């Protein structure tokens, strides 16, 4: 039997918190809220309904990309598996619902995003040059030659262009 799935649109209630395990794997916690809104036909106003709060977890490159891209207050589209986290602290057993996030992206109805390739995951961290706008207005640059098998690379001398390879 598989875990229940969640697909929905939620809002970050805090910035993603990126950390690394002892084995150097990136993991980020992303606090989310999902709520039901409906328009009251009598008052013609929007009303908030029940709210479901959950802490999402993302791993490895997705964790790093989410921490670099997402910020508190952003509306996001999320898919993942619901599970129960259990732990013991001071002799007390605790448990809570959690979401293992498989994919997460900003909702473009309320944000503008400039998509760029994830250079760090290509060729062991050697990738194309990029500049990405971060939510706080900071920029980050990475440089290096494009991968040999990159269909999006621009190389006019060898016949490559800006056109998509399809």
C-alpha positions as CSV (number, residue, x, y, z in Angstrom):
1,X,0.0,0.0,0.0
2,X,1.4,3.4,-0.9
3,X,1.3,6.7,1.1
4,X,-1.5,9.1,0.3
5,X,-0.6,11.8,-2.3
6,X,-1.2,15.5,-2.1
7,X,-1.4,17.8,-5.1
8,X,-2.4,21.3,-4.5
9,X,-1.8,25.0,-4.3
10,X,-0.5,26.4,-1.0
11,X,1.4,29.3,0.4
12,X,4.7,29.3,2.2
13,X,4.3,30.4,5.8
14,X,8.1,30.9,6.2
15,X,11.3,30.8,4.2
16,X,12.6,27.4,3.3
17,X,15.2,26.3,5.9
18,X,18.2,24.6,4.1
19,X,20.6,22.4,6.1
20,X,22.9,19.5,5.3
21,X,23.0,16.0,6.8
22,X,26.3,14.5,8.1
23,X,26.7,12.8,4.8
24,X,26.4,16.2,3.0
25,X,23.0,15.7,1.5
26,X,20.9,18.9,1.3
27,X,17.5,18.9,3.0
28,X,15.1,21.8,3.3
29,X,12.0,22.2,5.4
30,X,9.2,24.2,3.8
31,X,6.3,25.3,6.0
32,X,3.1,25.4,4.0
33,X,-0.6,26.4,4.5
34,X,-3.4,25.2,2.3
35,X,-6.8,26.8,2.7
36,X,-10.2,26.8,1.1
37,X,-11.5,30.1,-0.2
38,X,-14.9,30.8,-1.7
39,X,-16.7,33.8,-2.9
40,X,-19.8,34.5,-0.8
41,X,-22.6,35.1,-3.4
42,X,-24.6,37.3,-1.0
43,X,-21.8,39.7,-0.1
44,X,-19.7,39.1,-3.2
45,X,-16.6,38.9,-0.9
46,X,-14.0,36.2,-0.6
47,X,-14.1,34.2,2.6
48,X,-11.4,32.0,4.0
49,X,-12.4,28.5,5.1
50,X,-10.4,25.8,7.0
51,X,-6.6,25.9,6.9
52,X,-4.3,22.9,6.8
53,X,-0.8,23.6,7.9
54,X,2.0,21.1,7.1
55,X,5.8,21.0,7.1
56,X,7.1,19.9,3.7
57,X,10.6,18.3,3.2
58,X,12.6,18.4,0.0
59,X,16.0,16.7,-0.6
60,X,19.2,17.1,-2.6
61,X,19.1,19.4,-5.6
62,X,15.4,20.1,-5.2
63,X,16.1,21.3,-1.6
64,X,18.9,23.7,-2.8
65,X,16.8,25.0,-5.7
66,X,13.8,25.6,-3.5
67,X,15.8,27.4,-0.9
68,X,17.3,29.6,-3.6
69,X,14.0,30.3,-5.4
70,X,11.2,30.3,-2.9
71,X,10.3,32.8,-0.1
72,X,7.7,33.3,2.6
73,X,4.3,34.4,1.3
74,X,4.8,32.8,-2.2
75,X,2.0,30.8,-3.6
76,X,3.3,27.4,-4.9
77,X,2.0,24.3,-6.6
78,X,3.1,21.2,-4.7
79,X,3.0,17.4,-5.2
80,X,4.1,14.9,-2.6
81,X,3.5,12.0,-0.3
82,X,1.8,12.5,3.1
83,X,3.4,10.6,5.9
84,X,3.6,10.6,9.7
85,X,6.8,11.8,11.4
86,X,7.4,10.2,14.9
87,X,10.0,11.1,17.5
88,X,10.6,10.9,21.2
89,X,11.7,13.9,23.3
90,X,12.2,14.0,27.0
91,X,10.4,10.6,27.3
92,X,7.3,11.9,25.5
93,X,6.3,10.4,22.1
94,X,5.3,12.9,19.5
95,X,4.0,12.6,15.9
96,X,2.7,15.0,13.2
97,X,1.7,14.9,9.6
98,X,4.4,15.8,7.1
99,X,4.7,16.1,3.4
100,X,7.6,14.6,1.4
101,X,7.6,17.0,-1.5
102,X,8.3,15.5,-5.0
103,X,7.8,18.8,-6.9
104,X,7.2,22.4,-6.0
105,X,7.0,25.5,-8.1
106,X,5.9,29.1,-7.8
107,X,2.4,29.9,-9.1
108,X,2.9,32.1,-12.1
109,X,-0.5,33.7,-11.7
110,X,1.0,35.7,-8.9
111,X,4.8,35.8,-9.6
112,X,7.2,36.2,-12.5
113,X,10.0,33.6,-12.8
114,X,13.0,33.4,-15.0
115,X,13.8,29.8,-15.5
116,X,17.4,28.7,-15.9
117,X,19.1,25.4,-16.1
118,X,20.4,23.9,-12.9
119,X,24.1,24.0,-13.7
120,X,25.3,22.4,-10.5
121,X,23.5,19.1,-11.3
122,X,25.1,18.8,-14.8
123,X,28.6,17.2,-15.2
124,X,29.4,17.0,-11.5
125,X,28.8,20.7,-10.8
126,X,30.4,22.0,-14.0
127,X,27.8,23.7,-16.0
128,X,26.8,26.7,-18.1
129,X,27.0,30.3,-17.0
130,X,23.9,31.7,-15.5
131,X,22.6,34.6,-13.5
132,X,19.4,34.0,-11.5
133,X,17.3,36.6,-9.7
134,X,16.8,35.5,-6.2
135,X,13.7,36.5,-4.2
136,X,15.7,39.0,-2.1
137,X,17.0,40.7,-5.2
138,X,20.5,39.1,-4.9
139,X,22.1,37.5,-7.9
140,X,24.3,34.5,-8.2
141,X,26.6,33.5,-11.1
142,X,28.1,30.2,-12.1
143,X,30.4,29.8,-15.0
144,X,32.1,27.0,-17.0
145,X,31.8,25.5,-20.4
146,X,28.4,24.1,-21.5
147,X,28.1,20.3,-21.4
148,X,29.0,18.6,-24.6
149,X,25.6,17.0,-24.9
150,X,23.6,20.2,-24.1
151,X,21.0,20.6,-26.8
152,X,20.3,24.2,-25.7
153,X,23.9,25.3,-26.0
154,X,24.6,28.2,-28.4
155,X,27.7,27.6,-30.6
156,X,27.4,29.5,-33.9
157,X,30.8,28.3,-35.1
158,X,29.6,24.6,-35.1
159,X,26.1,25.3,-36.2
160,X,24.2,25.4,-32.9
161,X,21.7,28.2,-32.4
162,X,19.2,29.6,-29.9
163,X,16.4,27.6,-31.5
164,X,14.9,24.6,-29.6
165,X,16.2,21.2,-30.7
166,X,12.8,20.0,-31.9
